[in-house]
Amino acid sequence: MSKQVVNIIEFPNLFNILHEVNHLFEFEMFNYGNYKDFIEKFQPNITQNSVIIFKKDNNTLLQKKDLIKSKILVFDSLPLSLEKIIDQINTCLIKQKYYSQSKFAINSYNLDLNSKIFSDKNHKLKLTEKETEIILLLNKDKKAKNIITLQNEVWGYSAELDTHTVETHIYRLRKKIKETFNDDDFIINSKSGYRIKKLI
């Protein structure tokens, strides 16, 4: 697998901050002064595992058809919490790694990341993008994920998003799985948060 890459466009302050601690990361970083420079140098490798970062006020980049939505992170101007920035970069890179695969098994189910179809031998369930991302995050390890973790890693940090939105998405996802597969234990809720029940 090719090395994961973080591309920072028209955000030199952020690049300088991350560059100072780049020994902590497993990904490569590149700094681009403008969008044209980025396209000229990066375009041949745009399908590789990568993240594209730019400022929130740079709306022109959001309108470009050749940018893949799942690769994009948009931040407000600095100062930002370095921990939150790194968490979001790592989460985005994890998504890229997953999306580089077409299908993979979770317990007795298969998840097709391209079609967002969750299935077993007899049934199929169409998932939303958020539902797919929730399952991917919960399946990442055995540790339960609390509401704040889900909020930050699936939706990205947002002051406007309340925890009720996250809980509602989880509730609807569990209900859909129950109705389609008669499985009430796929996503388990505990005091520590949510996790996927692992089969022994």
Buried (B, 14 or more C-beta within 10 A) or exposed (E): EEEBBBBBBBBEEBBEBBEEEEEEBEBEBBBBEEBEEBBEEBEEEBEBBBBBBBBEEBEEBEEEEEBEEBBBBBBEEEEBEBEEBBBBBBBBBBBBEBBEEEEEEBBEBBBBBEEBBBBBEEBEBEBEEBBBBBBBBBBBEEEBBBBEBBBBBBBBBEEEBEEEBBBEBBEEBBEBBBEBBEBEEBBBEEEEBBBBEEEE
